[in-house]
């Protein structure tokens, strides 16, 4: 028994950092006085517990709004004074090209409450800098409160769809007293999942009925039901023989159009960023556009146009002028009369030939190929596309992936093809999803 007590005393003094001569250790200066830690019967410091109420928390990354993390803390006896708490995200790898600890911290929005009190804003922090290594690069300081045997914390968490990559984490929670000593530890299970995308990440489709009324369908972020109920843009659009998006229409009201009237005059409609009134008053581009038999936008404000001889021309966007939106045209090449339909899609057009085969032209980004500028050699998408009376490229209508394509068959049924990458090019995927019937009421879909 005496031997056991000696071992306990020795362990205690070693924990305290003391090596007294009475125990055979070398002489040492006495350390600075510090408050004694809370100790148990065996002399070891006690640490309280942090328990997550309700199990793991699903955090939708999107427009769903905040969810609430609830924690119950049990402190060991003897803890007094103010205590602070910190929730950390143990993210060990960030995706390339964009996400960083600083951006993640900025994309998280939280409010905090302690012991049933009112919620107040609390900010996420990132101490991370290039070249420095932090085990938990993103963290949230919870409000300081007075110690008590039991404490409760409630933390709301909200973030954007850009942060769905975070995935599932076991987030450490640590409570410290006024001296910095740890008095409670635990973890919170957080599962970041992709929710409903924000309007600026969701495409929109426009359709003109046979009375000339233009309707707008905004994306939902659900491929099985990709569109919200239609909303009316306005009447009078039957004065145009062609209407073409030159930048991708999005559900937040951005995206520009050009429209050619029967006299061959081209008009420019700039997107407003207001979904309820998505287009500003039109601006006249110029006359003579009846020489063209087909158009397609390239998604970046640029327009391509095919003339009656089958030559394709490229009109680069002139971003320096609101009255002259295009630079002088550049010749792309001849032979484009083999196609009976063109549609803009992800930087380069989709083109359907007379045999019903769909082709995709990807961008080159340079003038290195005189035969294909501004496009690479065409890529075969697939056959059977002559079953459709109209098809159009859109922005992403689904789950933060790639832009999509819709196609209407002869019965008026609309189908959705989600975009995929094939041989380095964006193309409509191999499978289609039913959107619904009744789309033959429209004479133009874009």
Secondary structure, DSSP 8 states (H G I E B T S, - for coil): -HHHHHHHHHHHHHHTT---GGGT--------------B-TTS-B--EEEEETTSSEEEEESSS--EEEEEEEE--TT--SEEEEEEEE------SSS--HHHHHHH-EEEEEETT---EEE-EE----TT---SSSEEEEEEEEE--SEEEEEEEEEB-GGGGGG-EEEEEEEEE-TTS-EEEEEEEEEEEEE----GGGSBEEEEEETTS-EEEEEB-S-GGG-B---EEEES-GGGEEEEEESB--BTTS---EEEEETTS-EEEE-B-S-GGG-B---EEEES-GGGEEEEEE-SBS-EEEEETTS-EEEE-B-TT-SS--B---EEEES-GGGEEEEEEETTEEEEEETTS-EEE--B-SSS--TTTTTB-S-EEEES-GGGEEEEEE-S--SSSS---EEEEETTS-EEEEEEEEETTEEEEEEEEEEEES-GGGEEEE-
